[in-house]
Amino acid sequence: MVVARWSAESVEYLVLSDSVLLLESPGGTVTPVVDDRLARLPRSALVSDAVIDATLRNREGGFFTAAADPSVAARAVTGAVPRAGVRALAALTDGAGRWVERFGEGDWADCLRLIAKEGGRALVDRVRELERADAAGGRPVLGRSKTHDDATVVYAEL
């Protein structure tokens, strides 16, 4: 989950679980804002290559997701940056972020440039092509139990 709001003075944000917020400065530097608790789980937290131990959901030492309990939004990564320091931003769900995190097609700056130039739909289409190609190869899809994940992109130039 990603939420961002801005005024003339600041850009405030909230990031929870496996989504990402990309903030681009006027000079073009892209800063990803992530909740890295899932990435910090030990390998022993995996029940299998595709499933995380459900007892770690919404617990200290585990990870937090509002889908299971909306009140955990209070545990999100939050912050604010001066509005003058943000030219554009993009909010991505984990399915869209796969372009960077799972398939390594570029870094977050490359991802934001793609979205700015071709739109969020182009990013999602590219991720879907990569997922289909991976599944067609007969390999387990990135150690996941599903071929596709939700893929949403919101982009705003401020």
N, C-alpha and C positions, 0 to 999 in steps of 0.2 A: 504494500500500500504506500502510495506517495501522495502527499498533499503539499501544495505550495500556494502562497498568497503573497502579493506584493503591494506596496504603496510607494509614494514618492521617496520615502526614506529607506525602506528595507524590503528584503525578500525573506520571508519566513518559510520554514519547511518542516515536514514530518515524514520520516521514512521508516517503514516497518517491514521486517521479514525479507523476502527475496526480490524486492523491487529496487530501482535505482533512480536517483535524480541527478541529472547532469546540469551543471551551472557553467555557462561560458562567460568569461570576462570580456570587456571591450577589446582587449588585446588578443583574444582568441584562445586563451588558456582554458581548458575544460577540467573542472573539478567534479569527480563523482562523489555523491553522498550515498553511502550504503549502510545497511544494518548488517554487520559481518558475523553475527552470532551463528548463523547456519554454517558458514565457512570455518568457524573455529571449533565446531563439534569434533570430538575425536573419532577416528575411524571405527572405534568400538561402538559408537552410537548407531552405526548402520546395522539393521537387522539382516539386510542383504545388500547387494550392490545398488538396489533401487529404492529401498525403504528405510527411512529414519525411524528409530525407536519412538513410538508415539508418546511414551511416558515423558519425553523431553520437551513436548509441546507446552508452551506457556508456563515454563518453570525456570527458576534460576539455574544457570549452568546449561540450559538448553536453548530454545529459541521461542520467539513470540510471534503469533499470527492472529490477526483480528477475525479471521474467518471462523475460528473456533470459539473466540470470546472477544467481542468488540471492546470490552473494558481494557484490554491489554494495549490499546493505542496509547495509553499513558506511559508505556514502556518503550515507545518509539525513539529513534534517533531524531532529535529536534535541534533547531538552531535558526539563526538569522544572520544575514550578511547585508552590508550596505547595498542599497538598490543601484547606486552608481557603479558598483563592481560587477553587475550582471547585465550582459547584453541579451542573452537568450537562455532558455532552459528547456529541458526535455524530461518528462517522467516516463519510465519504461517499466512494464511488468517483466517478470522473469523470462517469459517466453520470448520477448523482444530482445532482452539482454543476452540471450543465448548467442547472438551474433558475435559478441565479445567473449563472454565467459565460458561458453562451451565449445564454440567452433573456432575461436581465435582468428576471425576474419579481419580484425583490426583492434585498435584500442578505443577507449571511450571518446577521445577527440575525433577519431575517424568515424565513429558511430554518429556523433552529433553532426559532423559535416555531411554525412549521407542523408540524415533526416532533414537538415536545413536545405540541401540541394534538391532531393528527390521526394521528400515527404516520408511520413511514418509508414505508409502503406508499402513503400519500396523496401524498407527495412524488414517488415513482417514477411513480405513475399520472399526475400532472400533467405530469411531464417527457415521458412517452410520448404524452400528448395533444398537447403542443406539437410534438413530433417528427413525429407523424402529420400534423398540420395543415401544418407546414412542407413535408413531402414532397408532400402533396396539392396544394400550390400550384405544384408543378412546378419549384420552385427547387432548386438544389443545397442539400443539407441542411447549412447552417452551414459550408460550405467543407470538409466532411468526406466521406470515401468511404463512410460507412455511416450509415444512418438512425438506428440505436440504438447505444448504447454500454452496457457493463456498468453496472448501477445497483444499488448496495447501500447500505443505511443501517443503522448500528448506533447506538442511542441509550441513554444511561445517565444516570440521576439519582444523584448520589453522596450 
